[in-house]
Amino acid sequence: MNELLWAFGRASGVVSLILFTVTVLLGIVTRSGRPLPGMPRFSVSLVHRNVSLLALVFLVLHVGTLLFDSYAKLTVTDIVVPFVGSFKPFWQGLGTVAFDLVVAIVVTALLRRRIGNTVFRFIHWFTYAMWPIAVLHGIGNGTNGTSGWFLLLAAASTLLIVVAIVWRSSARFLENSHTRQTAARFKDGTL
Ligand code: HEM
């Protein structure tokens, strides 16, 4: 049973990381105001939101399962306070930092209309810190972290994110007036 819990705890961490990667990519496409093949603009934004919530569900499963697993020796404090764990405190602490950032990002996104767009956008920028911190946590803390398939997954995901960020920073990101209008709506909180 314990083996099963441990395996599920690790697998849910991997699924959560993959879903966060997709979330970041979809967030960048949403910001561009462009559609994707077979997906109109409004769907991209909706899928971005739903995939992020699914990623959070798998993150809660990851942390929740490992909490009851005798190998991981986690405590509730380890989940919220970074770098105090008994096992690989630095690498585990990176997971905790990523977790705290995810909570802040998701909560402010859900409360966007109440807290205003400036606070929402400021906190949302932390996604660009959360994602690499979570990847480093997976590599440093995971039993599979340094295995070939995991490093390949991390490298491929990093490549995709870097390409998306380079595109995000390019002059062609907001190409035409429609995408500019959509981006303006995103900025003022009406999208
Ligand atoms: C965004 C946040 C997080 C993500 C994306 C994430 C993802 C991952 C991944 C991919 C692994 C490697 C799994 C494997 O080896 O197959 C892992 C391992 C681990 N994570 Fe997380 N994690 C996050 C947050 C946390 C937090 C907050 C904790 C608890 C403090 C935690 C505890 C652990 C532990 C103990 C392991 C080692 C499991 C083992 O191999 O024995 N993680 N995590």
Residues whose N, C-alpha, C, O or C-beta is under 5 A from the ligand:
A	BS01	HEM	R10 G13 V14 S16 L17 V63 L66 A72 D78 I79 Q92 G95 T96 A98 F99 A134 G138 N141 G142 T143 N144 G145
